[in-house]
């Protein structure tokens, strides 16, 4: 095994219990609240937990580690706040209500595995580029791939944040009920928030590729 891969392997072993432990706590919270929707706003922060756990166990190049952690924190916290604000006072999401109706008294155990732990496993897999980026000891300092990744990340972040803001304003106007949003960034691409998310994650991939 190349020496560069050793820190990432040890970091993954710390990421797994950190992420799944958080999901278990969230599941217990959802049982107490009788609302599985609490998991939605925590999708972004799961990646901050993963990157932080990896960096704490096997810190790589300090410049790249700081850059990645700042970018992950900005993206994850904005997404968490956006989802929490969007879902406020709406009660449990219809998807979870449908699952509750289907599974009855077994819903909470079903939700543990199919909603909470499943999302945790997905987050662990998706976070692997972040783990590599924050733990790789070489190369020292930031290079052109890191710069390209940061620029791509920023472009995606702006598309996502501005697209969400424009859609929220559009839906807040009663006159727009039932109409299709086709203004601002939404006149350029059907889903600027998802397009931005894709760009943003390719930016994270470039930061990992730089190692």
TAFENDA-V622644 format. One record per residue. N is the residue number from 0. RES is the residue in one letter. BURIAL is # if it has 16 or more other ideal C-beta (glycine too) atoms within 10 Angstrom, else .. D_CENTER is the distance of its C-alpha to the mean C-alpha in Angstrom with 1 decimal. Layout:
n:N res:RES burial:BURIAL d_center:D_CENTER
n:N res:RES burial:BURIAL d_center:D_CENTER
This chain:
n:0 res:X burial:. d_center:29.6
n:1 res:X burial:. d_center:29.1
n:2 res:X burial:. d_center:28.9
n:3 res:X burial:. d_center:25.7
n:4 res:X burial:. d_center:24.0
n:5 res:X burial:. d_center:25.1
n:6 res:X burial:# d_center:22.7
n:7 res:X burial:# d_center:19.6
n:8 res:X burial:. d_center:21.2
n:9 res:X burial:. d_center:21.9
n:10 res:X burial:# d_center:18.4
n:11 res:X burial:# d_center:17.0
n:12 res:X burial:. d_center:19.5
n:13 res:X burial:# d_center:18.1
n:14 res:X burial:# d_center:14.5
n:15 res:X burial:. d_center:15.5
n:16 res:X burial:. d_center:17.3
n:17 res:X burial:# d_center:14.9
n:18 res:X burial:# d_center:12.0
n:19 res:X burial:# d_center:14.6
n:20 res:X burial:. d_center:16.6
n:21 res:X burial:# d_center:14.0
n:22 res:X burial:# d_center:13.6
n:23 res:X burial:. d_center:17.4
n:24 res:X burial:. d_center:17.8
n:25 res:X burial:# d_center:15.6
n:26 res:X burial:# d_center:17.8
n:27 res:X burial:. d_center:20.9
n:28 res:X burial:. d_center:19.9
n:29 res:X burial:# d_center:19.4
n:30 res:X burial:. d_center:22.9
n:31 res:X burial:. d_center:24.4
n:32 res:X burial:. d_center:23.2
n:33 res:X burial:. d_center:23.8
n:34 res:X burial:# d_center:20.6
n:35 res:X burial:# d_center:17.8
n:36 res:X burial:# d_center:15.7
n:37 res:X burial:# d_center:14.7
n:38 res:X burial:# d_center:11.8
n:39 res:X burial:# d_center:10.2
n:40 res:X burial:# d_center:9.3
n:41 res:X burial:# d_center:7.9
n:42 res:X burial:# d_center:4.9
n:43 res:X burial:# d_center:2.9
n:44 res:X burial:# d_center:6.1
n:45 res:X burial:# d_center:6.3
n:46 res:X burial:# d_center:5.4
n:47 res:X burial:# d_center:7.9
n:48 res:X burial:# d_center:10.1
n:49 res:X burial:# d_center:10.1
n:50 res:X burial:# d_center:11.0
n:51 res:X burial:# d_center:13.3
n:52 res:X burial:# d_center:15.0
n:53 res:X burial:# d_center:15.7
n:54 res:X burial:# d_center:17.1
n:55 res:X burial:. d_center:19.2
n:56 res:X burial:# d_center:20.8
n:57 res:X burial:# d_center:21.4
n:58 res:X burial:. d_center:21.1
n:59 res:X burial:# d_center:21.7
n:60 res:X burial:# d_center:23.0
n:61 res:X burial:. d_center:22.5
n:62 res:X burial:. d_center:22.0
n:63 res:X burial:# d_center:19.2
n:64 res:X burial:# d_center:17.6
n:65 res:X burial:. d_center:17.8
n:66 res:X burial:# d_center:16.5
n:67 res:X burial:# d_center:13.4
n:68 res:X burial:# d_center:12.7
n:69 res:X burial:. d_center:13.6
n:70 res:X burial:# d_center:11.4
n:71 res:X burial:# d_center:8.2
n:72 res:X burial:# d_center:9.6
n:73 res:X burial:. d_center:10.6
n:74 res:X burial:# d_center:7.5
n:75 res:X burial:# d_center:5.5
n:76 res:X burial:. d_center:8.9
n:77 res:X burial:. d_center:10.0
n:78 res:X burial:# d_center:7.5
n:79 res:X burial:# d_center:8.5
n:80 res:X burial:. d_center:12.0
n:81 res:X burial:# d_center:12.2
n:82 res:X burial:# d_center:11.5
n:83 res:X burial:. d_center:13.7
n:84 res:X burial:. d_center:16.3
n:85 res:X burial:. d_center:16.4
n:86 res:X burial:# d_center:16.9
n:87 res:X burial:. d_center:19.4
n:88 res:X burial:. d_center:22.7
n:89 res:X burial:. d_center:22.0
n:90 res:X burial:. d_center:22.2
n:91 res:X burial:# d_center:20.6
n:92 res:X burial:. d_center:18.9
n:93 res:X burial:. d_center:21.6
n:94 res:X burial:. d_center:19.8
n:95 res:X burial:# d_center:20.0
n:96 res:X burial:. d_center:23.5
n:97 res:X burial:. d_center:24.6
n:98 res:X burial:# d_center:23.5
n:99 res:X burial:# d_center:25.3
n:100 res:X burial:. d_center:28.3
n:101 res:X burial:. d_center:28.3
n:102 res:X burial:. d_center:28.0
n:103 res:X burial:. d_center:29.9
n:104 res:X burial:. d_center:30.3
n:105 res:X burial:. d_center:28.3
n:106 res:X burial:# d_center:25.1
n:107 res:X burial:# d_center:23.7
n:108 res:X burial:. d_center:24.2
n:109 res:X burial:. d_center:22.9
n:110 res:X burial:# d_center:19.7
n:111 res:X burial:# d_center:19.3
n:112 res:X burial:. d_center:19.2
n:113 res:X burial:. d_center:18.0
n:114 res:X burial:# d_center:15.2
n:115 res:X burial:# d_center:14.1
n:116 res:X burial:# d_center:15.1
n:117 res:X burial:. d_center:14.3
n:118 res:X burial:# d_center:10.6
n:119 res:X burial:# d_center:10.8
n:120 res:X burial:. d_center:12.6
n:121 res:X burial:. d_center:10.4
n:122 res:X burial:# d_center:7.5
n:123 res:X burial:# d_center:10.5
n:124 res:X burial:. d_center:11.7
n:125 res:X burial:. d_center:8.9
n:126 res:X burial:# d_center:8.6
n:127 res:X burial:# d_center:12.4
n:128 res:X burial:# d_center:12.7
n:129 res:X burial:# d_center:11.2
n:130 res:X burial:# d_center:13.7
n:131 res:X burial:# d_center:16.4
n:132 res:X burial:# d_center:16.0
n:133 res:X burial:# d_center:16.3
n:134 res:X burial:# d_center:19.0
n:135 res:X burial:# d_center:21.3
n:136 res:X burial:. d_center:24.5
n:137 res:X burial:. d_center:25.8
n:138 res:X burial:. d_center:26.3
n:139 res:X burial:. d_center:27.0
n:140 res:X burial:. d_center:25.8
n:141 res:X burial:# d_center:23.8
n:142 res:X burial:. d_center:25.0
n:143 res:X burial:. d_center:25.0
n:144 res:X burial:# d_center:22.0
n:145 res:X burial:# d_center:20.0
n:146 res:X burial:. d_center:21.4
n:147 res:X burial:# d_center:20.6
n:148 res:X burial:# d_center:17.0
n:149 res:X burial:# d_center:16.7
n:150 res:X burial:. d_center:18.7
n:151 res:X burial:# d_center:16.6
n:152 res:X burial:# d_center:13.3
n:153 res:X burial:. d_center:15.3
n:154 res:X burial:# d_center:16.7
n:155 res:X burial:# d_center:13.5
n:156 res:X burial:# d_center:12.2
n:157 res:X burial:. d_center:15.6
n:158 res:X burial:# d_center:15.7
n:159 res:X burial:# d_center:12.6
n:160 res:X burial:# d_center:13.7
n:161 res:X burial:. d_center:17.3
n:162 res:X burial:# d_center:16.9
n:163 res:X burial:# d_center:15.3
n:164 res:X burial:. d_center:18.1
n:165 res:X burial:# d_center:20.8
n:166 res:X burial:# d_center:20.0
n:167 res:X burial:. d_center:20.0
n:168 res:X burial:. d_center:23.4
n:169 res:X burial:# d_center:24.7
n:170 res:X burial:. d_center:24.1
n:171 res:X burial:. d_center:25.6
n:172 res:X burial:. d_center:28.9
n:173 res:X burial:. d_center:31.0
n:174 res:X burial:. d_center:32.8
n:175 res:X burial:. d_center:29.7
n:176 res:X burial:. d_center:29.4
n:177 res:X burial:. d_center:29.5
n:178 res:X burial:. d_center:29.2
n:179 res:X burial:. d_center:26.8
n:180 res:X burial:# d_center:24.8
n:181 res:X burial:. d_center:26.3
n:182 res:X burial:. d_center:26.3
n:183 res:X burial:. d_center:24.7
n:184 res:X burial:# d_center:21.9
n:185 res:X burial:# d_center:22.2
n:186 res:X burial:. d_center:25.7
n:187 res:X burial:. d_center:24.3
n:188 res:X burial:. d_center:21.7
n:189 res:X burial:. d_center:21.2
n:190 res:X burial:# d_center:17.5
n:191 res:X burial:# d_center:16.6
n:192 res:X burial:# d_center:13.2
n:193 res:X burial:. d_center:12.3
n:194 res:X burial:# d_center:14.6
n:195 res:X burial:# d_center:12.8
n:196 res:X burial:# d_center:9.4
n:197 res:X burial:. d_center:11.6
n:198 res:X burial:# d_center:13.4
n:199 res:X burial:# d_center:10.7
n:200 res:X burial:# d_center:9.6
n:201 res:X burial:# d_center:13.4
n:202 res:X burial:# d_center:13.7
n:203 res:X burial:# d_center:11.7
n:204 res:X burial:# d_center:14.0
n:205 res:X burial:# d_center:17.0
n:206 res:X burial:# d_center:16.4
n:207 res:X burial:# d_center:16.5
n:208 res:X burial:. d_center:19.4
n:209 res:X burial:# d_center:21.2
n:210 res:X burial:# d_center:21.9
